Amino acid sequence: MQFQTPQSRRRLGMESKSADGAPVVGFILVGGALVGAQIRDIRLANELVRRGYRVHAWWAFDRPNVSPLDPRIEQRWLFSWSRYAPWAGPSVADALGRSMHHLSSERFRNWFAQSVPGFIGRQVRFALQAVCNGVELDRRLIARFARELAETQVTHLLPNIEILGSFARSARDLVPSRPRYLVTFQGYEVYGNYAREAGIEQRFHDRLVEVVRHSDWPAVVVSDAYGERIEREIGIRARELVTIPPGVPVGEQVDSQASRAMIGAHFPQYRADLPLVTYLGRQDAEKGLDLLMYAVRLLQRRGVKLQLAICGPTAFGATYAKACRQIAEHLRIDVLSAGYVSNELRSALFRASRTVVYPSIHEEPFGMVPVEAMAQGTPVVVPDLGGIAGVVAAGGAEGGLRFDCWDSGSLADRLEQLLTSDACHGRLSRGAQTVADYFSIEKLGERVLSHLELPAFSPQTATDSEKPTETAQSISRAA
């Protein structure tokens, strides 16, 4: 596969520039229920602003009512979830979808999407069908996007999930300055499941190969294991991909006593005298929450005392979360359960837990939740399959244990180690911060800018006095 490198573009006179010669970065971001890919690129966008770069963002599908982006980032809406629904023309359907944003809260929209059976699946399949048919056929949208890229003078375009790469490629070809784009793989397999259901999986993979072939840099993957999976399933060779892991906030650890008090205020049944085992993330089928509950039940039979917390939204409907609640009832497990939680409660749960578990069953590309937990000094337990297996060791330290994927007995054994052995828990707790530092937002920014052949700080827009000391505390504030 041949890529047009920045050097080859300069030789061909194709180097994209803004009016003042400064790089301008554009992000295409998926809106809607929180997913790791969205969080990764929001953090990256904010970090690039901190480093003095001009940044613009386009939201796809949904748009948050209260933006998590730095206020210096100008935001637009590329298209809504409904644009490619077959019951109306794209412009009319898009307008109706956008009206929901103005007439309802983000919380209501997420609740609606998760409560109506099949709603999310239908919308995803509509969008995938458009991608497979060729988004260039949506001439009005692509022309508008190209005009906006020209107006904002974007030079580097970063679609945050693979399926948005087609929009980047089609629009940039209409812009005289030809902004360059970079493909990042971080979730194709979830969308691929819907493509398989619709009978278009191979066409979907072909489109991914196409946007990678026409990108200006080798595509990014979030872990080496993910690159191997992409080679196995899509056919893009792993050695042609570049691994850049996501970044997490690495700041000062929150107070443990205050964390327990906050948890008690949110969960009246919380007992501070029992060790807390926590899952925090999307409550969707690929996350393996039933596997975790079976492991907890095994521990109860062994006489190991603990309490379990499961918190987080869903992105693909509430059916699985409801089924897990029923499983918990049958197993007689009392679960501290919640949907979306605030950042403050999230940090409190990480800090107060004896261990944080991420029992994913689908070769998770990475694992931001375990890294966030390790940043609070909490050891984690993850499966030994996929990119997530690599997050527990880095920088010569270990911050967690691996269990045999899909094996509740193995998961129970690892949990028992952390719950009953203070020596094991203490060793991993001491190593957790070192591991988390390797995956900091600061390092994500450095790695992406290096891959794009851009300086660590924008020389055109940031003076030396504006460049903050690169400490963990400043990274936490930027997030």
C-alpha positions in Angstrom: 0.0 0.0 0.0 1.5 3.3 -1.0 1.0 6.5 1.0 1.6 10.1 -0.1 4.0 11.3 2.6 4.3 15.0 3.5 7.7 15.0 1.8 6.2 13.6 -1.5 3.4 16.2 -1.4 6.0 19.0 -1.0 7.8 17.7 -4.1 4.6 17.7 -6.0 3.6 21.2 -4.9 0.6 19.8 -3.0 1.6 20.9 0.6 -1.5 22.2 2.3 -1.1 25.6 4.0 -3.2 28.1 5.8 -3.0 31.8 4.9 -0.3 32.5 7.5 1.5 29.2 7.0 0.4 27.9 10.5 -1.0 24.3 10.7 -4.7 24.2 11.4 -6.2 21.0 12.7 -9.7 19.8 12.0 -11.4 16.9 13.9 -14.5 15.0 12.8 -16.0 13.7 16.0 -18.8 11.2 16.7 -21.4 12.6 19.0 -23.9 10.7 21.1 -23.5 8.2 23.9 -19.9 8.4 25.3 -17.5 6.0 23.7 -13.7 5.7 24.1 -13.0 6.9 20.6 -14.8 10.1 21.2 -13.1 10.7 24.5 -9.7 10.1 23.1 -10.1 12.7 20.3 -11.7 15.3 22.6 -8.7 15.0 24.8 -6.4 15.2 21.9 -8.1 18.3 20.4 -8.0 20.1 23.8 -4.3 19.1 24.2 -3.4 20.5 20.7 -5.1 23.8 21.7 -3.0 23.8 24.9 0.0 23.5 22.7 -0.9 26.6 20.6 -2.5 25.0 17.6 -5.7 26.3 15.9 -8.3 23.6 16.0 -11.8 23.2 14.5 -14.3 20.4 15.0 -17.2 18.9 13.1 -19.7 16.7 14.9 -21.2 13.7 13.2 -24.4 12.0 14.2 -25.2 13.9 17.4 -23.9 17.1 18.9 -23.6 17.6 22.7 -25.7 20.4 24.2 -22.8 21.3 26.5 -19.5 20.8 24.6 -16.6 19.1 26.3 -14.2 20.8 23.9 -12.0 23.8 24.8 -14.0 27.0 24.1 -11.3 28.2 21.7 -12.3 25.3 19.3 -14.9 26.5 16.7 -17.5 23.8 16.3 -19.8 22.8 13.4 -22.3 20.0 12.7 -21.5 17.8 9.8 -24.7 15.7 9.8 -27.2 14.2 12.2 -28.1 10.6 12.8 -31.1 10.7 10.6 -29.5 12.1 7.5 -29.3 8.7 5.7 -32.6 7.3 6.8 -34.6 6.1 3.8 -37.9 7.7 4.7 -36.9 11.2 3.4 -34.3 12.9 1.3 -30.9 13.5 3.1 -31.4 17.3 3.6 -35.0 16.9 5.0 -34.0 14.0 7.2 -31.0 15.8 8.4 -33.0 18.9 9.3 -35.4 16.8 11.3 -32.5 15.2 13.2 -31.0 18.5 14.0 -34.3 19.8 15.3 -34.2 17.1 18.0 -31.0 18.7 19.2 -32.7 22.1 19.7 -35.9 20.7 21.2 -34.5 18.1 23.6 -31.7 17.6 26.1 -28.7 15.3 25.4 -29.8 13.1 28.3 -33.3 12.7 26.7 -31.8 11.9 23.3 -29.5 9.2 24.8 -32.4 7.8 26.8 -34.6 7.7 23.7 -31.9 6.0 21.6 -31.2 3.4 24.2 -34.9 2.7 25.1 -36.4 2.2 21.6 -35.6 -1.3 20.5 -33.4 -1.4 17.4 -33.1 2.4 17.1 -29.3 2.6 17.3 -28.9 -0.4 15.0 -31.0 1.1 12.3 -29.3 4.4 12.4 -25.8 2.8 12.2 -26.8 0.6 9.3 -28.2 3.6 7.4 -24.8 5.4 7.8 -22.8 2.3 6.9 -24.9 1.9 3.8 -24.1 5.4 2.8 -20.4 4.8 3.4 -20.4 1.6 1.4 -22.3 3.3 -1.5 -19.9 6.2 -1.5 -20.4 9.4 0.6 -19.3 11.3 -2.5 -22.8 10.7 -3.8 -24.1 13.0 -1.1 -22.9 15.9 -3.1 -24.5 18.7 -1.1 -23.0 17.6 2.2 -19.6 17.0 0.8 -19.6 20.3 -1.1 -20.6 22.1 2.1 -17.9 20.3 4.2 -15.3 21.2 1.6 -16.3 24.9 1.7 -16.0 24.9 5.5 -12.6 23.3 5.3 -11.5 26.0 2.9 -13.0 28.8 5.0 -11.3 27.5 8.2 -8.0 26.8 6.3 -7.7 23.3 7.9 -4.4 21.7 6.9 -4.6 18.5 8.9 -7.9 16.6 9.1 -8.4 13.9 11.8 -11.6 11.8 11.6 -11.9 10.1 14.9 -13.4 6.8 13.8 -12.7 4.8 10.6 -16.1 5.3 8.9 -15.6 9.1 9.0 -12.5 8.7 6.9 -14.7 8.5 3.7 -16.1 12.0 4.4 -12.6 13.4 5.0 -11.3 11.9 1.7 -14.3 13.0 -0.4 -14.3 16.6 0.9 -10.6 17.2 0.8 -10.4 16.4 -2.9 -12.7 19.4 -3.5 -10.5 21.9 -1.6 -7.9 23.7 -3.6 -5.3 23.5 -0.8 -6.0 19.8 -0.4 -5.8 19.4 3.4 -4.3 16.1 4.4 -6.0 13.5 6.5 -5.1 10.7 8.9 -7.1 7.6 9.6 -7.3 6.2 13.1 -8.6 2.7 13.8 -10.5 2.5 17.1 -13.8 0.7 16.8 -14.3 -0.6 13.3 -15.3 -4.0 14.7 -18.3 -2.6 16.5 -19.6 -1.0 13.3 -18.6 -4.1 11.4 -21.1 -6.2 13.4 -23.9 -4.0 12.0 -22.4 -4.2 8.5 -22.4 -8.0 8.9 -26.1 -8.0 9.9 -26.9 -5.8 6.8 -24.9 -8.1 4.5 -22.3 -5.4 3.6 -19.3 -6.4 5.7 -16.9 -7.0 2.8 -18.0 -3.7 1.2 -17.4 -2.0 4.5 -13.9 -3.4 4.8 -13.2 -2.4 1.2 -14.1 1.2 2.0 -11.7 1.1 5.0 -8.9 -0.2 2.8 -9.7 2.6 0.3 -9.5 5.5 2.8 -6.3 4.1 4.3 -4.8 3.8 0.8 -5.5 7.5 0.0 -4.5 8.9 3.4 -1.4 11.0 3.8 0.2 9.1 6.6 0.2 5.4 7.6 -3.0 4.8 9.6 -2.9 4.9 13.4 -4.0 2.0 15.6 -4.4 2.2 19.4 -2.4 -1.0 20.1 -0.1 -3.5 18.4 -2.7 -6.2 19.0 -5.3 -4.2 17.3 -3.1 -3.8 14.3 -2.7 -7.6 14.1 -6.5 -8.0 14.2 -6.9 -5.5 11.4 -4.4 -7.4 9.3 -6.3 -10.6 10.0 -9.8 -9.3 9.4 -9.4 -6.5 6.8 -6.1 -7.3 5.1 -4.2 -4.1 5.8 -0.7 -5.2 6.9 0.1 -4.5 10.5 3.6 -3.3 9.6 2.0 -0.5 7.6 0.2 0.8 10.7 1.5 3.0 13.4 0.6 2.4 17.1 -0.3 5.5 19.1 -2.2 4.6 22.3 -4.9 6.9 23.7 -4.2 9.3 26.5 -5.7 9.7 29.9 -5.6 12.4 32.5 -2.7 11.8 34.9 -2.9 14.2 37.8 -2.9 14.1 41.5 -4.8 11.3 43.1 -8.1 12.3 44.8 -8.5 11.9 48.5 -9.5 8.4 49.5 -11.7 9.4 52.5 -13.5 12.0 50.5 -14.0 9.5 47.7 -15.7 7.0 50.0 -17.9 9.8 51.4 -19.0 10.7 47.8 -19.8 7.1 46.9 -21.8 6.7 50.1 -23.8 9.8 49.2 -24.7 8.4 45.8 -25.2 4.8 46.9 -26.9 4.4 50.3 -26.2 0.7 50.3 -22.4 1.3 50.0 -20.3 -0.2 52.8 -16.9 1.3 53.3 -15.9 -1.7 55.4 -16.0 -4.1 52.4 -13.6 -4.0 49.5 -15.1 -2.6 46.4 -14.8 -4.2 42.9 -15.8 -1.8 40.2 -16.6 -1.9 36.5 -17.0 1.5 34.9 -17.7 1.8 31.2 -20.4 1.2 28.6 -22.9 -1.4 29.6 -23.0 -3.1 26.3 -22.8 -6.8 25.3 -19.2 -6.8 24.3 -18.1 -5.6 27.7 -18.6 -9.0 29.5 -20.5 -7.8 32.6 -22.3 -11.2 32.9 -18.8 -12.8 33.0 -17.9 -10.5 35.9 -21.0 -11.3 37.9 -20.4 -15.1 37.5 -16.9 -14.5 38.9 -18.3 -12.5 41.9 -20.7 -15.3 42.6 -17.8 -17.8 42.6 -16.0 -15.6 45.1 -19.0 -15.4 47.3 -19.1 -19.2 47.4 -15.5 -19.2 48.4 -16.3 -16.9 51.3 -14.5 -13.9 49.9 -16.4 -10.7 51.0 -16.7 -7.8 48.5 -19.2 -5.5 47.0 -19.7 -4.9 43.3 -20.3 -1.6 41.5 -21.3 -1.4 37.8 -21.7 2.1 36.3 -21.8 3.6 32.9 -24.1 4.4 29.9 -24.9 2.3 26.9 -24.3 3.2 23.3 -26.3 0.5 21.6 -29.5 0.2 23.6 -30.4 -0.9 27.2 -31.3 -4.6 26.5 -28.0 -6.0 27.7 -27.9 -3.8 30.8 -31.4 -5.0 31.7 -30.4 -8.6 31.2 -27.4 -8.1 33.5 -29.6 -6.7 36.2 -31.8 -9.8 35.9 -28.7 -12.1 36.1 -27.6 -10.2 39.3 -31.0 -10.9 40.9 -30.8 -14.6 40.1 -27.3 -14.8 41.5 -28.3 -12.9 44.6 -25.7 -10.2 44.0 -26.3 -6.7 45.3 -24.8 -4.3 42.8 -24.2 -0.6 43.2 -25.7 0.3 39.9 -25.8 3.5 37.9 -25.8 4.8 34.4 -23.8 7.9 33.5 -21.8 9.2 36.4 -20.1 12.6 36.8 -16.3 12.9 36.4 -16.0 13.5 40.2 -17.9 10.3 41.1 -15.9 8.5 38.4 -12.6 9.5 40.0 -14.0 8.6 43.5 -14.9 5.1 42.3 -11.5 4.6 40.8 -9.8 5.8 44.0 -11.9 4.0 46.5 -12.0 0.6 44.8 -9.8 -2.3 45.8 -9.6 -3.1 42.1 -11.2 -2.0 38.8 -12.2 -4.8 36.4 -12.7 -4.6 32.6 -13.9 -8.0 31.5 -14.3 -7.3 27.8 -15.0 -10.3 25.5 -14.2 -8.9 22.0 -10.4 -8.2 21.7 -10.8 -4.7 23.1 -8.5 -2.4 21.0 -7.3 -0.5 24.1 -8.6 0.1 27.6 -8.8 3.7 28.8 -10.8 2.9 31.9 -8.1 0.6 33.4 -5.5 3.3 32.7 -7.6 5.9 34.4 -8.0 3.7 37.4 -4.3 3.1 37.6 -3.8 6.9 37.5 -5.6 6.8 40.9 -3.2 4.1 42.2 -5.8 1.3 41.8 -4.8 -2.0 40.4 -6.8 -3.4 37.6 -7.8 -6.8 36.1 -8.2 -7.2 32.4 -8.5 -10.1 29.9 -5.4 -11.5 28.2 -6.8 -11.0 24.7 -6.6 -7.9 22.5 -5.0 -4.5 23.0 -6.4 -4.2 26.5 -4.0 -6.9 27.7 -1.1 -4.6 27.1 -2.2 -1.7 29.3 -1.3 -3.3 32.7 2.5 -3.0 32.1 4.6 -0.1 30.9 7.7 1.8 31.9 9.1 -1.2 33.6 6.2 -1.4 36.1 3.0 -3.4 36.4 -0.3 -2.1 37.6 -2.7 -5.0 37.2 -3.3 -8.7 36.4 -4.6 -10.5 33.4 -7.2 -13.3 33.4 -7.9 -15.9 30.8 -10.4 -14.3 28.5 -14.0 -15.6 28.7 -13.1 -17.6 31.8 -15.1 -16.6 34.9 -13.1 -19.0 37.1 -9.8 -17.4 36.0 -11.3 -13.9 36.6 -12.4 -15.0 40.1 -8.9 -16.2 40.8 -7.3 -12.9 39.9 -9.8 -10.9 41.9 -9.2 -13.1 44.9 -5.5 -12.4 44.6 -6.1 -8.6 44.8 -8.8 -8.9 47.5 -6.9 -11.2 49.9 -3.2 -10.5 49.3 -2.0 -7.1 50.6 1.4 -7.8 49.2 0.1 -8.3 45.7 -2.2 -5.4 45.9 0.5 -3.1 47.3 3.0 -4.0 44.6 0.6 -3.3 41.8 -0.7 -0.2 43.4 2.8 1.2 43.6 3.4 0.4 39.9 0.0 1.7 38.7 1.0 5.4 38.5 4.1 4.6 36.4 2.0 2.6 34.0 -0.6 5.4 33.7 2.1 8.0 33.1 3.1 6.1 29.9 -0.4 6.7 28.6 -0.8 10.3 29.5 -2.6 12.9 27.4 0.6 14.8 27.1 2.3 11.8 25.5 -0.6 11.2 23.2 -0.2 14.8 21.9 3.5 14.4 21.4 3.1 11.1 19.5 0.4 12.4 17.2 2.3 15.6 16.4 5.4 13.6 15.7 3.5 11.3 13.4 2.2 14.4 11.5 5.7 15.8 11.5 4.6 18.9 13.4 6.5 20.5 16.3 5.5 19.8 19.9 4.2 23.3 20.2 2.9 25.5 17.3 5.7 28.0 16.7 3.4 30.4 14.9 0.8 30.8 17.7 2.5 30.0 21.0 5.3 31.9 22.6 7.7 30.4 25.1 5.9 32.1 27.9 2.6 30.5 26.8 4.1 27.0 26.8 3.1 25.5 30.2 5.3 23.3 32.2 4.5 19.8 31.0 3.4 18.3 34.4 0.8 15.8 35.3 -1.2 18.6 36.9 -1.4 20.7 33.7 -2.4 17.6 31.8 -5.3 17.0 34.2 -6.5 20.5 33.8 -6.4 20.3 30.0 -8.6 17.2 30.1 
